Structure formats: C-alpha cells, structure tokens
Amino acid sequence: MESQPCRFMLRELPELLERARGALASFVKADRENLVFLPNATAVLPNATAGVNTVLASFPFRPGDRLLTTSHDYFACHNALMVNAERRGAVVDTVSIPFPLSSEEEIVEGVLSAVTPKTRLALLDHVSSPTGLVFPVGRLLLELQGRGVECLVDGAHAPGMLPLELETLRPAFYTGNLHKWTCLPKGAAFLYVRPDLQEKIRPLSISHLREENGEGTPFQREFRWQGTRDYTPWLVIPEALSFLGSLLPGGWEELRENNHRKVVEGRRVLAEVLNTPPPCPPGLLGSLASLPLPPSESSSCEIDPLQERLYRHYHIEVPIMTLSQPPRRLIRISAQIYNRKEEYKALAEALGEELRRR
C-alpha cells in the first residue's frame, strides 16, 4: 500500500476486500451482500460503537417515537442513543435488568414489559460489556419484531465468543467487533443490515461512490470506499479466522467451549474470595464474567482505585466495571486460550489481600 498506493487502492484492494468479506460472511453465517465494513468516523477507528452511531444517524425517528435500551448497555452506545433521540424529539426508555439474576426470563420479561405502541427501535446487547451476560437475542428479536419494533444489536463482544447465524437471527441491524475475540487488528468491525432497510442506512461520511452505477448495491458501494485510509485490518480476516480455528482439534466450537469453561472456573475462584454466590447461571455466560464488589471509596479518577492497586502492587490488570444500577461496581474477568488457571488464582489471592485491608 505504501510503495504503490494507486496500484493497491485501485487494482488490488477491491478484490482483497471481497475476499475478506466472504470469509466474514461464512463465519457469521450471513449473506455477504448484507455485510459492510465500518467506515472511518470522525478520525476514530471503526468499531461497534461506530456501527451503532451509523444506524442511529440514519434511522427515521419522528418526534414522540420511543427508543428502548437496557441498564446493561455500553455507555458510549447509550450516549449515542440519547443524543440522536434529543435531536429528533424521540424518547429513550431504559429498562432496568437485575444483576444478579437467576434466568434469562428476567431479561426477556424486563425488555418486553417496557414496549409501548410508540416503541420503534430497541438497542440490545448481545453480550453486556459490564456484566458479561449473554442476552437471549434470538427470543427477544422474535418477540420485538412481532410487536413492530426493529432491533439494533450491539454485538461488540460476540464474534468469536459466540456462534453467530445472522441470517437465522435476521435482526434489522447487527454490529460487531473483530479486534476482541477474533484477535484482529484494532479497527476491524462490521455492520449487518437487513435487505429491506439498506436503502435507509448511510455511512457517517459520504464519499465518492454514492451515485456511481458500479458493481454492487448502492448500500455496498457507499460503504466500500471511505477515502484514503488504512484498509488492512479488514484484509487479514481470512488468516485470523483460519489461525484461531486451527488451535484446537474441534476448531472454533472447541475454542469457544474451552474459553467458557475457563471463565466459569475463574469466576468460581473469585466468588469464594468475595464470599458471594455466582450472580447468574453459567449458561448466560460466554467467555466474560463479572462479580459484584463492595462499594468503593470515593475517587475522582477514571480508573477505579482497586484496579489501580491490583496493577501497581500485583502487576495484574483486570477491569473494574461500572453498572448504572446496584451493584454499581463489578470485577470482570475474561478467558482466551492463552489464559491459565494460575492467573485467576493469583488474582483471587491479590483481591483477598486488598479486601482484608479495608
């Protein structure tokens, strides 16, 4: 790309992008024509948040429409929902989903109880960032679409953590990151849009190919070219998916199961130290898990004081997450094939020492 920009951008890139899109389509079980790579948005790298912003900027809200989200949503996506609603006179309803909880029924019942005749769009997490809960999006999509509510699924953590079949789910919109559980470079993300809605969705940045009568649908053409930028994070999708799928004899299915077992065991070890029962059944987890923590001492720092102490004194980096409802403070662990049981035990010992000091 750097030595021959014209050759790369004009002659080689289109075919390479199609190769990458084909590999992604096979991985997430989607028609490749319904998938686009996310554009560069206001000088930030593409990610699922950019996908949420893209959909919200295009969706035809009207004054008085109601938009539905939950208390487990990602703060950046929640802010995007609020700003877009305010601009067009819509109202955001935030459903409080309990945590701890005992079954997925509490998620389903909570979301459906908040639907009104004016609800037009629901923003649903596939995997909640603060809690690690896997939302039953298949059930929710059927119920909500039956009530005339379209769904935007924030699947930031799902690709690689969960098996995806987007053409079976058939959400209105689904956006996912590939730099998390599929280990691609930062900036590799995608957006799925159901065919009947594609003419309504425009990139955040309008570029050259809007009116061009070239190959592909207008939806594909508008998202394909977003100016002179580094497209290479997307181009290694085939190699990344193939490599991770080759690490265990059972391929991706065994890798996901391995990571799930590992995080459930890590959660058990931490729960013993915290003297708290696991806050949800293992079946509601992928390879992320959170546990409630005692309230924190007041701090103006962006980083929780406990997270900072674990890093500085024990050389352990683990996120302390914030939930918008009690319990407001959570410790979140994750599991990938390279993690070992000893790491979770070391965290548990350090956490125990810190809690005894309080």
Secondary structure, 3 states (H helix, E strand, C coil): CCCCHHHHHHHHHHHHHHHHHHHHHHHHCCCHHHEEECCCECCECCCHHHHHHHHHHHCCCCCCCEEEEECCCCHHHHHHHHHHHHHHCCEEEEECCCCCCCCCHHHHHHHHHCCCCCEEEEEEECECCCCCEECCHHHHHHHHHHCCCEEEEEECCCECCECCCHHHHCCCEEEEECCCCCCCCCCCEEEEECHHHHHHCCCCCCCCCCCCCCCCCHHHHHHHCCCCCCCHHHHCHHHHHHHHHCCCCCHHHHHHHHHHHHHHHHHHHHHHHHCCCCCCCHHHECCEEEEECCCCCCCCCCCCHHHHHHHHHHCCCCCEEECCCCCCEEEEEECCCCCCHHHHHHHHHHHHHHHHHC
